[in-house]
Amino acid sequence: MDRRIDFAVAACFSLLGVFMILAASGIKSGMMRDPIGPRVAFYVCGAVLALGGVAVIVGHLRRWSGQKDHIVPSEGGDDEAGFPASAKRAWALILAVLGLAALWNPLGFLIAMPLFLVTALWIMGERKVWSVIMIALLFTGIVYLIFAHVLGVRIPVGPFTPLFRSLGWIIL
């Protein structure tokens, strides 16, 4: 495999990250301020792209200096028996993500996210029922607490809206 291609792709990702950060600086704040702001997600994504690209470039340059040419020895191996890479698995995960997006508003985060996680873990081959349920519930609860209560991000809660409103957990 030619390592120069990886180098060029990493450079493109780094430039895309820098461009994303520069473009995000032009986003205007709206009339209503939120704790995170409209630019932060773009800054984070741009930084991850830029730094990730630079890390790949540095890694390739370090490995490149120790070899006589630009060809990389082959990486990876064959699929594990019983766990082959599958286009069906990839498409099933894509459909699960689309299902999450479709159910996000009507069911709310607290119902749609655990359903998605259970489905995704099942697609990936996890069959321990209690483990799957606990992962889905703990992840959903922790993410909801962090984003909705600590950061103040409005997350749809679906049928729980009247209950959460009466408890004072949300103000809509």
GROMACS elastic network, one bead per residue, 0.5 to 0.9 nm:
[ bonds ]
;  ai    aj funct       b0    kb
    1     4     6  0.89975   500
    1     5     6  0.87189   500
    1    70     6  0.85042   500
    1    71     6  0.55019   500
    1    72     6  0.52599   500
    1    73     6  0.68900   500
    1    74     6  0.67440   500
    2     5     6  0.60936   500
    2     6     6  0.76653   500
    2    70     6  0.60539   500
    2    72     6  0.61655   500
    3     6     6  0.52837   500
    3     7     6  0.63962   500
    3     8     6  0.88392   500
    3    60     6  0.75158   500
    3    64     6  0.85017   500
    3    70     6  0.55646   500
    3    71     6  0.57386   500
    3    72     6  0.58833   500
    4     8     6  0.61740   500
    4     9     6  0.86178   500
    4    60     6  0.88095   500
    4    70     6  0.66796   500
    4    71     6  0.82905   500
    5     8     6  0.51047   500
    5     9     6  0.61562   500
    5    10     6  0.84996   500
    6     9     6  0.51320   500
    6    10     6  0.60140   500
    6    11     6  0.85024   500
    6    56     6  0.80550   500
    6    57     6  0.81211   500
    6    60     6  0.82529   500
    7    10     6  0.51755   500
    7    11     6  0.61876   500
    7    12     6  0.87160   500
    7    53     6  0.85536   500
    7    56     6  0.73195   500
    7    57     6  0.56630   500
    7    60     6  0.70206   500
    7    61     6  0.86218   500
    8    11     6  0.50377   500
    8    12     6  0.62429   500
    8    13     6  0.87146   500
    8    57     6  0.85744   500
    9    12     6  0.50228   500
    9    13     6  0.62583   500
    9    14     6  0.86392   500
    9    53     6  0.80103   500
   10    13     6  0.50631   500
   10    14     6  0.61750   500
   10    15     6  0.86288   500
   10    49     6  0.88466   500
   10    50     6  0.86315   500
   10    52     6  0.77605   500
   10    54     6  0.69370   500
   10    55     6  0.85026   500
   10    56     6  0.62081   500
   10    57     6  0.62432   500
   11    14     6  0.50420   500
   11    15     6  0.61906   500
   11    16     6  0.85272   500
   11    50     6  0.84539   500
   11    53     6  0.59585   500
   11    54     6  0.71888   500
   11    56     6  0.87204   500
   11    57     6  0.71608   500
   12    15     6  0.50937   500
   12    16     6  0.60385   500
   12    17     6  0.85574   500
   12    50     6  0.89785   500
   12    53     6  0.77201   500
   13    17     6  0.61065   500
   13    18     6  0.86541   500
   13    49     6  0.57216   500
   13    50     6  0.62677   500
   13    52     6  0.79184   500
   13    53     6  0.55179   500
   13    54     6  0.86568   500
   14    17     6  0.50746   500
   14    18     6  0.63286   500
   14    19     6  0.85992   500
   14    46     6  0.82979   500
   14    47     6  0.85785   500
   14    48     6  0.87801   500
   14    49     6  0.56809   500
   14    51     6  0.67361   500
   14    52     6  0.72070   500
   14    54     6  0.62984   500
   15    18     6  0.50776   500
   15    19     6  0.60386   500
   15    20     6  0.84665   500
   15    49     6  0.83270   500
   15    50     6  0.65896   500
   15    53     6  0.84090   500
   16    20     6  0.60014   500
   16    21     6  0.86302   500
   16    46     6  0.72209   500
   16    49     6  0.70792   500
   16    50     6  0.71019   500
   17    20     6  0.50200   500
   17    21     6  0.62936   500
   17    22     6  0.86716   500
   17    43     6  0.85212   500
   17    45     6  0.71410   500
   17    47     6  0.59357   500
   17    48     6  0.71976   500
   17    51     6  0.80641   500
   17    53     6  0.85391   500
   18    21     6  0.51746   500
   18    22     6  0.62218   500
   18    23     6  0.85464   500
   18    46     6  0.61177   500
   18    47     6  0.73148   500
   18    49     6  0.80805   500
   18    50     6  0.60696   500
   19    22     6  0.50887   500
   19    23     6  0.59477   500
   19    24     6  0.83971   500
   19    46     6  0.75596   500
   20    23     6  0.50914   500
   20    24     6  0.59479   500
   20    25     6  0.86422   500
   20    42     6  0.65117   500
   20    43     6  0.71838   500
   20    45     6  0.78483   500
   20    46     6  0.51874   500
   20    47     6  0.85166   500
   21    24     6  0.51106   500
   21    25     6  0.63927   500
   21    39     6  0.86517   500
   21    42     6  0.64551   500
   21    43     6  0.51554   500
   21    44     6  0.82918   500
   21    45     6  0.82576   500
   21    46     6  0.53290   500
   21    47     6  0.72494   500
   22    25     6  0.53509   500
   22    26     6  0.72704   500
   22    43     6  0.86229   500
   22    46     6  0.88847   500
   23    26     6  0.56096   500
   23    27     6  0.73736   500
   23    42     6  0.86748   500
   24    27     6  0.53383   500
   24    28     6  0.88790   500
   24    38     6  0.85002   500
   24    39     6  0.55852   500
   24    40     6  0.82890   500
   24    42     6  0.60038   500
   24    43     6  0.67458   500
   24    46     6  0.89258   500
   25    28     6  0.80925   500
   25    39     6  0.68676   500
   25    42     6  0.89862   500
   25    43     6  0.83210   500
   26    39     6  0.86491   500
   27    38     6  0.71276   500
   27    39     6  0.64673   500
   28    38     6  0.77688   500
   28    39     6  0.83694   500
   29    32     6  0.79249   500
   29    33     6  0.71224   500
   29    37     6  0.70061   500
   29    38     6  0.64841   500
   29    39     6  0.82833   500
   30    33     6  0.65086   500
   30    37     6  0.88325   500
   30    38     6  0.83041   500
   33    36     6  0.83915   500
   33    37     6  0.67082   500
   33    38     6  0.89503   500
   34    37     6  0.53922   500
   34    38     6  0.81489   500
   34   152     6  0.78680   500
   34   153     6  0.78361   500
   35   151     6  0.65798   500
   35   152     6  0.67155   500
   35   153     6  0.77240   500
   36    39     6  0.79927   500
   36    40     6  0.63401   500
   36    41     6  0.83447   500
   36   151     6  0.74804   500
   36   152     6  0.85988   500
   36   153     6  0.81598   500
   37    40     6  0.60485   500
   37    41     6  0.83859   500
   38    41     6  0.71669   500
   38    42     6  0.80705   500
   39    42     6  0.54440   500
   39    43     6  0.62073   500
   39    44     6  0.87844   500
   40    44     6  0.61404   500
   40    45     6  0.85642   500
   41    44     6  0.51600   500
   41    45     6  0.61085   500
   41    46     6  0.84254   500
   42    45     6  0.50916   500
   42    46     6  0.58454   500
   42    47     6  0.83336   500
   43    46     6  0.51267   500
   43    47     6  0.59866   500
   43    48     6  0.85409   500
   44    47     6  0.51089   500
   44    48     6  0.61333   500
   44    49     6  0.86122   500
   45    48     6  0.51232   500
   45    49     6  0.61761   500
   45    50     6  0.85648   500
   46    49     6  0.51170   500
   46    50     6  0.60146   500
   46    51     6  0.84131   500
   47    50     6  0.50862   500
   47    51     6  0.58190   500
   47    52     6  0.80584   500
   48    51     6  0.53124   500
   48    52     6  0.56583   500
   48    53     6  0.82718   500
   49    52     6  0.51708   500
   49    53     6  0.60021   500
   49    54     6  0.85479   500
   50    53     6  0.52428   500
   50    54     6  0.62158   500
   50    55     6  0.86246   500
   51    54     6  0.50187   500
   51    55     6  0.60258   500
   51    56     6  0.86206   500
   52    55     6  0.50300   500
   52    56     6  0.62857   500
   52    57     6  0.86392   500
   53    56     6  0.51814   500
   53    57     6  0.61963   500
   53    58     6  0.86393   500
   54    58     6  0.60569   500
   54    59     6  0.84652   500
   55    58     6  0.51617   500
   55    59     6  0.60505   500
   55    60     6  0.85560   500
   56    59     6  0.50710   500
   56    60     6  0.60989   500
   56    61     6  0.85419   500
   57    60     6  0.51682   500
   57    61     6  0.61111   500
   57    62     6  0.86092   500
   58    61     6  0.50826   500
   58    62     6  0.61404   500
   58    63     6  0.86391   500
   59    62     6  0.51845   500
   59    63     6  0.62585   500
   59    64     6  0.83661   500
   60    63     6  0.51248   500
   60    64     6  0.56849   500
   60    65     6  0.84963   500
   61    65     6  0.61517   500
   61    66     6  0.89000   500
   62    65     6  0.54753   500
   62    66     6  0.70279   500
   63    66     6  0.54367   500
   63    67     6  0.68823   500
   64    67     6  0.54576   500
   64    68     6  0.76907   500
   64    69     6  0.74298   500
   64    70     6  0.66989   500
   64    71     6  0.89652   500
   64    72     6  0.89002   500
   65    68     6  0.76935   500
   65    69     6  0.89913   500
   67    70     6  0.76339   500
   67    71     6  0.87945   500
   68    71     6  0.88075   500
   69    72     6  0.84312   500
   72    75     6  0.82163   500
   74    77     6  0.87796   500
   77    80     6  0.87035   500
   78    81     6  0.87714   500
   78    84     6  0.86795   500
   79    82     6  0.83870   500
   79    83     6  0.66815   500
   79    84     6  0.51310   500
   79    85     6  0.66482   500
   80    83     6  0.52608   500
   80    84     6  0.60609   500
   80    85     6  0.87344   500
   81    84     6  0.66523   500
   83    86     6  0.86014   500
   83   125     6  0.84192   500
   85    88     6  0.88670   500
   85    89     6  0.77411   500
   85    90     6  0.86252   500
   86    89     6  0.52353   500
   86    90     6  0.65644   500
   86    91     6  0.87799   500
   87    90     6  0.50873   500
   87    91     6  0.61303   500
   87    92     6  0.84345   500
   88    91     6  0.51510   500
   88    92     6  0.59398   500
   88    93     6  0.85875   500
   89    92     6  0.50290   500
   89    93     6  0.62487   500
   89    94     6  0.86833   500
   89   123     6  0.63817   500
   89   124     6  0.72648   500
   90    93     6  0.52195   500
   90    94     6  0.63213   500
   90    95     6  0.87316   500
   90   123     6  0.89033   500
   91    95     6  0.61479   500
   91    96     6  0.85186   500
   92    95     6  0.50762   500
   92    96     6  0.61287   500
   92    97     6  0.87187   500
   92   120     6  0.83163   500
   92   123     6  0.70358   500
   93    97     6  0.62435   500
   93    98     6  0.86349   500
   93   119     6  0.83755   500
   93   120     6  0.62228   500
   93   123     6  0.70338   500
   93   124     6  0.85474   500
   94    97     6  0.51630   500
   94    98     6  0.63227   500
   94    99     6  0.85996   500
   95    99     6  0.60554   500
   95   100     6  0.85909   500
   96   100     6  0.62033   500
   96   101     6  0.86898   500
   96   116     6  0.63320   500
   96   117     6  0.89221   500
   96   119     6  0.69845   500
   96   120     6  0.68181   500
   97   101     6  0.63215   500
   97   102     6  0.86754   500
   97   116     6  0.72313   500
   97   120     6  0.86061   500
   98   101     6  0.50232   500
   98   102     6  0.61911   500
   98   103     6  0.86409   500
   99   102     6  0.50147   500
   99   103     6  0.60955   500
   99   104     6  0.83797   500
   99   112     6  0.86291   500
   99   116     6  0.76419   500
  100   103     6  0.51939   500
  100   104     6  0.57917   500
  100   109     6  0.89807   500
  100   112     6  0.60052   500
  100   113     6  0.68546   500
  100   115     6  0.80670   500
  100   116     6  0.59543   500
  101   104     6  0.52268   500
  101   105     6  0.80289   500
  101   112     6  0.85860   500
  102   105     6  0.73232   500
  102   106     6  0.79932   500
  103   106     6  0.55553   500
  103   107     6  0.55956   500
  103   108     6  0.71112   500
  103   109     6  0.84972   500
  103   111     6  0.86715   500
  103   112     6  0.58574   500
  103   113     6  0.89406   500
  104   107     6  0.58547   500
  104   108     6  0.50458   500
  104   109     6  0.58273   500
  104   111     6  0.83783   500
  104   112     6  0.57886   500
  104   113     6  0.78904   500
  104   156     6  0.72836   500
  104   157     6  0.86378   500
  104   158     6  0.81596   500
  105   108     6  0.50877   500
  105   109     6  0.76208   500
  105   112     6  0.86726   500
  105   156     6  0.60036   500
  105   157     6  0.77718   500
  105   158     6  0.64003   500
  106   112     6  0.87654   500
  106   156     6  0.83986   500
  106   157     6  0.86104   500
  106   158     6  0.56619   500
  106   159     6  0.79703   500
  107   110     6  0.77057   500
  107   111     6  0.58117   500
  107   112     6  0.58733   500
  107   156     6  0.81432   500
  107   157     6  0.70028   500
  107   159     6  0.65284   500
  107   160     6  0.88905   500
  108   111     6  0.58318   500
  108   112     6  0.59488   500
  108   113     6  0.81856   500
  108   155     6  0.76307   500
  108   159     6  0.71360   500
  108   160     6  0.79751   500
  108   161     6  0.88453   500
  109   112     6  0.51895   500
  109   113     6  0.54764   500
  109   114     6  0.82563   500
  109   140     6  0.79535   500
  109   144     6  0.79172   500
  109   155     6  0.66887   500
  109   156     6  0.58762   500
  109   157     6  0.54625   500
  109   158     6  0.72769   500
  110   113     6  0.60056   500
  110   114     6  0.68951   500
  110   137     6  0.87259   500
  110   140     6  0.65788   500
  110   141     6  0.76449   500
  110   144     6  0.76666   500
  110   156     6  0.83413   500
  110   157     6  0.60522   500
  110   158     6  0.78841   500
  110   160     6  0.84485   500
  111   114     6  0.58387   500
  111   115     6  0.64267   500
  111   116     6  0.88014   500
  111   140     6  0.88405   500
  111   157     6  0.79404   500
  111   158     6  0.79611   500
  112   115     6  0.52221   500
  112   116     6  0.61372   500
  112   117     6  0.86965   500
  113   116     6  0.50133   500
  113   117     6  0.61000   500
  113   118     6  0.85804   500
  113   136     6  0.75787   500
  113   137     6  0.87454   500
  113   139     6  0.88881   500
  113   140     6  0.63787   500
  114   117     6  0.50019   500
  114   118     6  0.60335   500
  114   119     6  0.84050   500
  114   133     6  0.79011   500
  114   135     6  0.86125   500
  114   137     6  0.60815   500
  114   139     6  0.81913   500
  114   140     6  0.63495   500
  115   118     6  0.52932   500
  115   119     6  0.61426   500
  115   120     6  0.85718   500
  115   136     6  0.77994   500
  116   119     6  0.50790   500
  116   120     6  0.59806   500
  116   121     6  0.85044   500
  116   136     6  0.83750   500
  117   120     6  0.50094   500
  117   121     6  0.59678   500
  117   122     6  0.83622   500
  117   132     6  0.79696   500
  117   133     6  0.86578   500
  117   135     6  0.80304   500
  117   136     6  0.54758   500
  117   137     6  0.88931   500
  117   139     6  0.88559   500
  117   140     6  0.88335   500
  118   121     6  0.52661   500
  118   122     6  0.60908   500
  118   123     6  0.85950   500
  118   132     6  0.60041   500
  118   133     6  0.67373   500
  118   135     6  0.83944   500
  118   136     6  0.62383   500
  119   122     6  0.51215   500
  119   123     6  0.61477   500
  119   124     6  0.86520   500
  120   123     6  0.50287   500
  120   124     6  0.62062   500
  120   125     6  0.87531   500
  120   126     6  0.89389   500
  121   124     6  0.50195   500
  121   125     6  0.64112   500
  121   126     6  0.54440   500
  121   127     6  0.80742   500
  121   132     6  0.67894   500
  121   136     6  0.89814   500
  122   125     6  0.51223   500
  122   126     6  0.51341   500
  122   127     6  0.63531   500
  122   132     6  0.80441   500
  123   126     6  0.74634   500
  126   129     6  0.81540   500
  126   131     6  0.85651   500
  126   132     6  0.72115   500
  127   130     6  0.89610   500
  127   131     6  0.83541   500
  127   132     6  0.75178   500
  128   131     6  0.53821   500
  128   132     6  0.61830   500
  128   133     6  0.87081   500
  129   132     6  0.52286   500
  129   133     6  0.61931   500
  129   134     6  0.86146   500
  130   133     6  0.50833   500
  130   134     6  0.59932   500
  130   135     6  0.84582   500
  131   134     6  0.52083   500
  131   135     6  0.60811   500
  131   136     6  0.85422   500
  132   135     6  0.52412   500
  132   136     6  0.61477   500
  132   137     6  0.86369   500
  133   136     6  0.51808   500
  133   137     6  0.61099   500
  133   138     6  0.84734   500
  134   137     6  0.52033   500
  134   138     6  0.58596   500
  134   139     6  0.82331   500
  135   138     6  0.53432   500
  135   139     6  0.58626   500
  135   140     6  0.83116   500
  136   139     6  0.54110   500
  136   140     6  0.60429   500
  136   141     6  0.85313   500
  137   140     6  0.52018   500
  137   141     6  0.60118   500
  137   142     6  0.85180   500
  138   141     6  0.51585   500
  138   142     6  0.60154   500
  138   143     6  0.84192   500
  139   142     6  0.53037   500
  139   143     6  0.59990   500
  139   144     6  0.83862   500
  140   143     6  0.52933   500
  140   144     6  0.59625   500
  140   145     6  0.85466   500
  141   144     6  0.51433   500
  141   145     6  0.61289   500
  141   146     6  0.86079   500
  142   145     6  0.51925   500
  142   146     6  0.61573   500
  142   147     6  0.86033   500
  143   146     6  0.51784   500
  143   147     6  0.60364   500
  143   148     6  0.80986   500
  144   147     6  0.53767   500
  144   148     6  0.54492   500
  144   149     6  0.73789   500
  144   155     6  0.79085   500
  145   148     6  0.54979   500
  145   149     6  0.51557   500
  145   150     6  0.65203   500
  145   151     6  0.86562   500
  146   149     6  0.58303   500
  146   151     6  0.62720   500
  146   152     6  0.83759   500
  146   153     6  0.89137   500
  147   150     6  0.58494   500
  147   152     6  0.61389   500
  147   153     6  0.54154   500
  147   154     6  0.79888   500
  147   155     6  0.79371   500
  148   151     6  0.60033   500
  148   154     6  0.59848   500
  148   155     6  0.63155   500
  148   169     6  0.89567   500
  148   170     6  0.85457   500
  149   152     6  0.52208   500
  149   153     6  0.74522   500
  149   169     6  0.79728   500
  149   170     6  0.88435   500
  150   153     6  0.82701   500
  152   155     6  0.89435   500
  154   170     6  0.82570   500
  154   172     6  0.89614   500
  156   160     6  0.89752   500
  156   161     6  0.79127   500
  157   160     6  0.54578   500
  157   161     6  0.56326   500
  157   164     6  0.83184   500
  158   161     6  0.58250   500
  159   162     6  0.72646   500
  159   163     6  0.82933   500
  160   163     6  0.53490   500
  160   164     6  0.59897   500
  160   165     6  0.83954   500
  161   164     6  0.52220   500
  161   165     6  0.58988   500
  161   166     6  0.85285   500
  161   170     6  0.77593   500
  161   172     6  0.86979   500
  162   165     6  0.50729   500
  162   166     6  0.61211   500
  162   167     6  0.86309   500
  163   166     6  0.51871   500
  163   167     6  0.62609   500
  163   168     6  0.86487   500
  163   169     6  0.87179   500
  164   167     6  0.50456   500
  164   168     6  0.61225   500
  164   169     6  0.51292   500
  164   170     6  0.58025   500
  164   171     6  0.85598   500
  165   168     6  0.50205   500
  165   169     6  0.59387   500
  165   170     6  0.51347   500
  165   171     6  0.61464   500
  165   172     6  0.75096   500
  166   169     6  0.77039   500
  166   170     6  0.83968   500
  167   170     6  0.78957   500
  168   171     6  0.68205   500
